[in-house]
Amino acid sequence: MTRVVDAQYISDYKIRISFSDLTQQVVDFGPFLAEHPHLQYDKYKNPAHFKKFKIESGNIVWGKDWDLIFPIDQLHAGKIS
């Protein structure tokens, strides 16, 4: 199973994600945040909050209770929906 092993903030809502299979993708989370308004997600439109992601259980997550988390296959493909 492919896992996220590293993630680096690039700019705006873009993050370079490295996977256990040695591939990398730059994922732009901006369109998701713009197209999915929700109180739980809206705080991550603030770049200071967006930059506070972490890697847990092989995935990139935001928030203490994983407010934002995305399927690995979408991250690996470089596009989330």
N, C-alpha and C positions, 0 to 999 in steps of 0.2 A: 504494500500500500504506500502510495506516495504521500509524503508529509512535508509541511513547511519547516525549513530548518533555519531560515534567516529572512529578515525583512528590513529594508532601509527606505526611509522617507526620501522621495525625490523632490517633488514640488506640488503645489496645489493639493490635489487629492490623489496623487500618483505615488505608488509604492513599488519598489523592486523587490520581488519575492523570489527566494531561492528554495528549491525543492530537493528532496532526498535523492532524486534521480539525476541530480547535477544540472537540471535545467533552471532557467530563470525567466521570469515574465515581469514586465512593468504593467501593473494593473491600475487603471484610472477609475477610482471609486466615485468621482464627481457626478457622472450621469445617474448612477444609482441613487445618490443622495438627493439629486434634483428631482428625479422622477418618483420617489417614494417618500413623500412627506409623512412624518410620523413623529410624535413627541419624543419617542425613544431614540430616533435617528437624528432629529434636527440638531441636537447639541453637537453632533460630529461635523456639522457644516462649519463650525468654528475651527479654524486650523489648529488652534492650541489644543483642543480636545481630540481632533482627528489624529494628531501626531502621537497620541498616547496609546498606540496599539501595542500588543505584546503577542508572543507566541506561546500558546498553551496547547497541550495535547496534539501537537503537530499541525496546528492551524493558527491563523492570525485572527486575533479577537480584540474587541474594544469593550471597555467597561468591566466593572467588577463581576457582573453577572452575565458576561458575554452579550452585551446589548446588540452588537453587530458581529456576525460570523457568517462566512460564506462557504459553499461547497468547494472542496478541494479541486474537483474536476473543472469547475468554472475558473478558479484562480489559475490553475495549471494551463488552461486554454487562453488565459490573458483577458477574459471578458466575463463580467458578471451580469446576471439578469435579474 
